[in-house]
Amino acid sequence: MALDNGIYIPNLCALRDKPEPAAACRLCFVEVEGKEQPVTACTETVTEGMVVNTRGAKALKLARTGLELLIASHPVDCAYCPANRSCELQVMARHLGVKLKSKRFRKLLHELPIDDSNPLFIYNPNKCVLCGRCVWVCRERLGIGAFGFAHRGFERVVTTFGDEPMGKYDCPDCGECISVCPTGALAFKDGKGTKIKTGVESGSDDGKLQSA
């Protein structure tokens, strides 16, 4: 509803055709009139007469902290990244007024090997934000399930079964997973391809949304 009304709410895990929200990124905080604390927009059911403020101070504080924590474990090398100018982290940083090289939290990088075994794309797990978009698209939309999540906590990664190189897996080279990746974790080797639209429009809005 928000995107349909030209209102952007920061998020990394949302896809329009997913029947249920993943609620994985914890970045889409909004304030709902009548509730004391901010809620995640993707899990809040719209009700008649609901008044939502996407630019409330409490919601923005939570979103900014979440983004800064994410950046603390993300390699910020935008000038050399294939997703530069189409990266959703850049979009969110501008929207929230957060510096991509924030020093608020100690930097803790993964330093995992890059997988370039697939003839179509490169997978850089260090840039993965664990949004789950590629996993859902491959498994649910395409019915393939080439990869999924493995391990827990800071060691959690997106990988193939048995942690095999992606080039060894029976992948149809459709490029669907690359198209939904919000960062440069999955990128075409030829530098081409289209990312999905984030719903951000030029200009600004007052962040207010009211259901009929």
C-alpha positions as CSV (number, residue, x, y, z in Angstrom):
1,M,0.0,0.0,0.0
2,A,2.8,2.4,0.9
3,L,4.7,1.9,-2.4
4,D,1.4,2.2,-4.3
5,N,1.0,5.7,-2.8
6,G,4.6,6.7,-3.6
7,I,5.8,6.3,0.0
8,Y,9.2,4.6,0.5
9,I,9.8,2.5,3.6
10,P,13.3,1.2,4.0
11,N,13.5,-2.6,3.5
12,L,15.7,-5.3,2.1
13,C,13.6,-8.5,2.2
14,A,10.3,-7.5,0.6
15,L,9.1,-8.8,-2.8
16,R,5.7,-7.9,-4.2
17,D,4.7,-11.5,-5.1
18,K,5.7,-13.1,-1.8
19,P,2.4,-14.2,-0.1
20,E,3.9,-13.8,3.4
21,P,6.5,-11.2,4.7
22,A,10.0,-12.5,5.5
23,A,10.4,-9.9,8.3
24,A,14.1,-10.7,8.1
25,C,15.8,-7.3,7.7
26,R,14.1,-5.4,10.6
27,L,14.5,-2.1,8.8
28,C,10.9,-1.2,7.9
29,F,9.9,0.4,11.2
30,V,6.9,2.7,11.2
31,E,4.8,4.4,13.8
32,V,1.1,3.6,14.0
33,E,-1.2,6.0,15.7
34,G,-2.4,4.5,19.0
35,K,0.6,2.2,19.5
36,E,3.4,3.2,21.9
37,Q,6.2,1.6,20.0
38,P,7.2,1.4,16.4
39,V,6.2,-1.8,14.4
40,T,7.6,-3.4,11.3
41,A,5.5,-2.4,8.4
42,C,5.6,-5.8,6.6
43,T,4.0,-7.6,9.6
44,E,1.4,-5.0,10.5
45,T,-2.1,-5.7,9.2
46,V,-3.8,-2.7,7.6
47,T,-7.1,-1.8,9.3
48,E,-9.8,0.7,8.5
49,G,-8.8,4.3,9.6
50,M,-5.2,3.3,10.4
51,V,-2.8,6.3,10.5
52,V,0.9,5.4,9.8
53,N,3.9,7.7,10.1
54,T,6.9,6.4,8.2
55,R,9.1,9.3,9.3
56,G,8.5,9.2,13.1
57,A,11.5,9.9,15.3
58,K,11.4,6.5,17.1
59,A,11.0,4.5,13.9
60,L,13.8,6.4,12.1
61,K,16.1,5.8,15.1
62,L,15.5,2.1,14.9
63,A,15.9,2.0,11.1
64,R,19.2,4.0,11.3
65,T,20.6,1.8,14.0
66,G,19.7,-1.3,12.0
67,L,21.3,0.0,8.8
68,E,24.5,1.0,10.7
69,L,24.8,-2.4,12.2
70,L,24.4,-3.9,8.8
71,I,27.0,-1.6,7.3
72,A,29.4,-2.6,10.1
73,S,29.7,-6.1,8.6
74,H,29.5,-5.0,4.9
75,P,32.5,-4.1,2.7
76,V,31.8,-0.6,1.6
77,D,33.7,-0.3,-1.8
78,C,31.0,1.3,-3.8
79,A,33.3,2.6,-6.6
80,Y,34.3,-0.9,-7.4
81,C,31.0,-2.7,-6.8
82,P,28.9,-3.9,-9.7
83,A,25.8,-2.7,-7.9
84,N,27.0,0.9,-7.5
85,R,24.1,3.3,-8.1
86,S,21.6,0.5,-8.1
87,C,22.4,-0.7,-4.6
88,E,19.5,-0.6,-2.1
89,L,21.9,0.1,0.8
90,Q,22.8,3.4,-1.0
91,V,19.1,4.2,-1.4
92,M,18.5,3.6,2.3
93,A,21.5,5.5,3.5
94,R,20.4,8.6,1.5
95,H,16.8,8.2,2.8
96,L,17.8,7.8,6.4
97,G,20.8,10.2,6.4
98,V,23.3,7.5,7.4
99,K,26.9,7.5,6.2
100,L,27.9,4.3,4.4
101,K,31.3,4.5,6.2
102,S,29.8,5.1,9.6
103,K,32.2,4.6,12.5
104,R,29.6,4.2,15.2
105,F,30.1,0.4,15.4
106,R,33.3,-1.6,15.1
107,K,33.8,-3.1,11.6
108,L,33.5,-6.9,11.5
109,L,33.9,-8.3,8.0
110,H,33.4,-11.9,6.9
111,E,36.3,-12.2,4.4
112,L,34.8,-15.2,2.6
113,P,36.0,-16.4,-0.8
114,I,34.2,-15.1,-3.9
115,D,32.5,-17.8,-6.1
116,D,33.0,-17.1,-9.8
117,S,32.4,-20.8,-10.9
118,N,29.1,-20.0,-12.6
119,P,29.4,-18.9,-16.2
120,L,26.7,-16.3,-15.9
121,F,27.3,-14.6,-12.5
122,I,29.6,-14.0,-9.6
123,Y,28.6,-14.6,-6.0
124,N,30.3,-12.5,-3.3
125,P,29.1,-13.7,0.1
126,N,30.8,-10.8,1.8
127,K,28.2,-8.4,0.2
128,C,25.2,-10.6,1.1
129,V,22.8,-9.1,3.6
130,L,20.9,-12.3,4.1
131,C,17.6,-10.8,2.9
132,G,16.5,-14.2,1.5
133,R,15.2,-12.8,-1.8
134,C,17.3,-15.0,-4.0
135,V,16.5,-18.1,-1.9
136,W,12.8,-17.5,-2.2
137,V,12.8,-16.7,-5.9
138,C,14.9,-19.8,-6.7
139,R,12.9,-22.1,-4.5
140,E,9.3,-20.8,-4.6
141,R,9.0,-18.9,-7.8
142,L,11.1,-21.1,-10.0
143,G,10.8,-24.4,-8.1
144,I,14.6,-25.1,-8.3
145,G,16.1,-24.6,-4.9
146,A,19.7,-24.2,-6.1
147,F,20.7,-22.6,-2.8
148,G,19.6,-21.8,0.7
149,F,20.7,-20.7,4.1
150,A,23.4,-22.5,6.1
151,H,24.8,-22.0,9.6
152,R,23.7,-19.6,12.3
153,G,24.5,-16.2,13.8
154,F,27.4,-14.3,12.2
155,E,28.4,-17.5,10.3
156,R,25.1,-17.6,8.5
157,V,25.5,-17.6,4.7
158,V,23.6,-18.3,1.5
159,T,25.1,-21.3,-0.2
160,T,24.4,-24.4,-2.2
161,F,23.7,-27.9,-0.7
162,G,27.0,-29.2,0.6
163,D,28.6,-25.9,0.0
164,E,29.5,-26.8,-3.5
165,P,30.6,-24.1,-6.0
166,M,27.6,-22.6,-7.7
167,G,29.0,-23.5,-11.1
168,K,28.6,-27.2,-10.2
169,Y,24.9,-26.9,-9.4
170,D,22.2,-27.5,-12.0
171,C,21.4,-23.8,-12.4
172,P,19.2,-22.8,-15.5
173,D,21.2,-19.5,-15.9
174,C,17.9,-17.5,-15.8
175,G,19.4,-14.6,-13.8
176,E,16.3,-14.3,-11.6
177,C,18.4,-14.4,-8.4
178,I,20.7,-11.6,-9.6
179,S,17.7,-9.4,-10.5
180,V,16.3,-9.4,-7.0
181,C,19.6,-9.1,-5.1
182,P,19.6,-5.7,-3.3
183,T,23.4,-5.4,-3.2
184,G,26.4,-6.6,-5.3
185,A,26.4,-10.1,-3.7
186,L,25.0,-11.6,-7.0
187,A,26.1,-9.9,-10.2
188,F,26.3,-10.7,-13.9
189,K,29.8,-11.3,-15.1
190,D,29.3,-9.0,-18.1
191,G,28.1,-6.2,-15.9
192,K,24.6,-6.2,-17.5
193,G,21.2,-7.0,-16.1
194,T,18.4,-5.2,-14.3
195,K,17.8,-4.9,-10.6
196,I,14.2,-4.8,-9.3
197,K,12.6,-1.4,-8.6
198,T,12.9,-0.3,-4.9
199,G,9.8,1.9,-5.1
200,V,11.8,5.1,-4.4
201,E,10.6,8.0,-6.3
202,S,12.3,11.3,-6.9
203,G,11.3,14.1,-4.6
204,S,9.9,13.7,-1.1
205,D,6.8,12.8,0.8
206,D,5.5,13.6,4.3
207,G,5.6,10.0,5.3
208,K,1.9,10.0,6.3
209,L,-0.3,7.2,5.1
210,Q,-4.0,6.6,6.0
211,S,-6.1,3.7,5.1
212,A,-9.7,4.2,3.9
